């Protein structure tokens, strides 16, 4: 299965908790339903905190993967 097309990418590397999550929240508010937002973060907490928030808010975690020294986390807006 191929990765979905990312609608918007947010580079939050260098920002630490809760910065990457706050950037995601701001971006997802202005996104359209079905959009895929990718966040790049070198904060280890993001790999845990963002998926928890995504589940709580009933969006979809598309992927979470470590690339070199940072995380790529993609979320599909569901509502």
C-alpha positions in Angstrom: 0.0 0.0 0.0 1.4 3.4 -1.0 1.6 6.4 1.3 -1.1 9.0 0.9 -0.4 12.4 -0.6 0.5 14.8 2.1 -1.6 18.0 1.8 0.5 20.0 4.2 3.9 19.4 5.9 4.8 21.2 9.1 8.5 21.3 10.1 8.5 21.5 13.9 12.0 20.3 14.3 13.8 22.3 17.0 10.5 22.9 18.8 9.9 20.9 22.0 6.8 19.8 23.9 4.1 21.0 23.4 5.2 23.0 20.3 4.9 20.3 17.7 1.4 19.3 18.9 0.3 22.9 19.0 1.5 23.4 15.4 -0.5 20.3 14.4 -3.6 21.6 16.2 -3.3 25.0 14.5 -2.8 23.4 11.0 -5.6 20.8 11.4 -8.1 23.5 12.3 -7.7 25.2 8.9 -7.4 21.9 6.9 -10.2 20.3 4.9 -11.7 16.9 5.9 -9.6 14.2 4.2 -6.4 16.3 4.2 -3.3 14.6 5.3 -1.0 16.7 7.5 2.6 15.6 8.1 4.5 16.9 11.1 8.3 16.6 11.4 9.6 16.6 14.9 12.8 15.8 16.7 11.0 15.9 20.1 10.7 12.2 21.2 7.6 13.1 23.1 5.8 13.9 19.9 5.9 10.2 18.8 3.8 9.4 21.8 1.7 12.6 22.4 0.5 13.2 18.9 -1.0 9.7 18.3 -2.8 10.0 21.7 -4.2 13.4 20.7 -5.2 12.1 17.2 -7.1 9.1 18.8 -8.8 11.4 21.3 -9.9 13.8 18.6 -11.1 10.9 16.4 -8.8 11.7 13.4 -6.7 9.0 11.7 -3.0 8.3 12.3 -1.7 7.5 8.9 1.9 6.8 9.9 4.5 7.4 12.5 8.1 6.7 11.6 11.6 7.6 12.6 13.8 9.1 9.9 17.4 9.6 10.9 17.1 11.9 14.0 13.4 13.0 13.7 9.9 11.7 13.5 7.5 11.9 10.5 3.9 11.7 11.7 1.0 12.0 9.3 -2.6 12.6 10.3 -5.8 12.5 8.2 -8.5 15.0 9.2 -11.7 13.0 9.7 -14.2 15.7 10.6 
